[in-house]
Structure formats: structure tokens, C-alpha cells
Amino acid sequence: MKVLVDTSVWSAALRRVKRTEPVVVSELRSLILEHRVEIIGPVRQEVLSGLRENAQFKKLEKHLAAFPDIPLKTDDYVTAAKFFNICRTNGVQGSNTDFLICAVAMRNQLAIYTTDKDFPLFAKHLPVVLHEAR
């Protein structure tokens, strides 16, 4: 199964100077070597946002260029809004991008690889599959 990689994983691998999550980074490396990694534009934007140095921006932009974005559809945004409402009704909060990740993953039958602690809460209420590091 292909895997939609969340910002938290990309950040652990690419942005942090000190790699504090070797299992996460190692798993991402394995997924890349297996050609199983997927990304969406909003995740790419989050990873590249807030970088202070242009050189670091260009380096990360170059690394991410190897992964084309999954095209987003209007239905993805509608589904993301439905997911937001379902979770909010159940007392679970999340960002618009988080719910868009869930919607795109569901439509494309992808697992989600993240270290964000909100996703296991989403998975209790939404039809999403979370990827676990092996």
C-alpha cells in the first residue's frame, strides 16, 4: 500500500538539525526506496513554510521535487469538511490540512504516515488507515 506522508514525518527527516526520531526517519527512507511515498501540495507548503534561510528552502524544495503532488479534487475538500464535522461532533479537533490528508488518503486508498498524535483520534471516527513504522 502506498503511503501519504504527513508534514511531521517530512520535518523529522528534512528540517530538524538533530535527528531525534531515527525510527521515523528510517521508515521514511525505506518507504522512499520502496517507491511507496505520496505527498499533497498543502503538506509540501507546510514543510517549506517558515524556513529562515533561502539555502535551506532551496535544498528542501529540491528534495521534495522528487515526489509529485497527488492532484486534489473538489470532492476532497468536501470530504475534508465532512470529516472535520464528524470529528468535531465527537470532540476531536484538527486542522483543515489534517482533514484534507484524511480525505485524499481515503479516496486514493493510501495509509497515512504521521507522528501527529491527533491522527489516531481521527482514525477512531474516520475511514482512514495509519501506517506504523516497521
N, C-alpha and C positions, 0 to 999 in steps of 0.2 A: 504494500500500500504506500502511495506517495504521502508526503508529509508537508503540511503548511507550517512553516517555521515562523514563530512569533518574534516580536521585537526583543523580548527579554533574552532569548537564546542568541540572536544575532549580536546583541550588545555584549553578552558574556564572552562571545568568541572574538569580536572585532573591535569593540570600543574600550574595553577595560584594559588598563595597563598591566595590572596584576591579575592573572587568570585564577580567580578564586573558585571556579566551578569546573574543575578538569573533566568530570564525568559528562557534564553538559556539552562542553566543547568537543570532547572525544566523540560523543554520539553524533553531533552535528557533522563532524569530519567524516564519520562512517556513512551517514546519510548522503552526504555530497558524493563520496566515492561510489555509492550505490545508485546514483542519479535519481534520488527519491525526493529531493528538496524542491519545494514550491514557495513562491512569495507573491504578495499582492502589493500594489502601489502604496497604499497607506502605511504598510509596515516599512517599506523602503524609505518613505518620507520620515517616519519616526526614527529610524536608525540614523539617518543623515542629519536630522534636526539637532540644533544646539551644539554643533561642533565649533569650537573656538578657532581652530587653525584650518586654513584653507588646504594645507597639505594633507591633513588628516581626512578632510572631507573628500578630496580627490582620491585618496588611497581607498577609502571605504566605498566610494562610488564605483571605482574600478573593480573591486572585489565583488560587489553586488551585481555588476553588469553581466556576469556570467549566468544570472538567473532571470529569465524573462518573467514579467508580471503575468499572472492569470488575468485575463480580461474580466472586468466587473460588468455585471448586468443590472438593469433596473430592479429586477426581482431580488437580487442580492440585498439591495438597500431596503426593500420592503420586508424581506425575511429578517434582516437585522433588526428592523424596528419591531417586528413581532416578537423576536427573541428578547429584546430589551423589555418589552411589556410583560412577557411571561415571567422573566426573572424578577422584575420589579414587583409584580404581584406576589411573588414568593419571597420577597425580602432580600433579593440578591441584586447588588449594584454592579455595573460595569460600564466601560467606555463604549462610545459608538464604534470605534475601531475594533474592540474586542468582539462585539456582536457581529460586525461585518466579517471578521475572521471566521466566526462560527457559521455564518450563513454561506460563505464561499466554500468552506470545508465540507459542509453538508451537501451542497449542490454538486461538488466535484468528487465526493466520496474520498476525502482526504482525512488523515489523522492530523491533530494539532499538536505541535511540539512547543511547549512553553514552560517557563519556570514561574509564571504568574499564578499566584495562589487563588485567584478568582475563577480560573477555568474549571477546576474540579467542582466548584459550586455551580457553575453554568451547566456542567455535564449532568448534574442531578435533575435538571429540568429541561434540557435541550437534547436533540438527537445528534450529539457530537461524540467523536472518539478522540481520546487523548493518547498521544504517543508517549510511551515510557522508555527512558534510556535503558539499553540492554546491558 
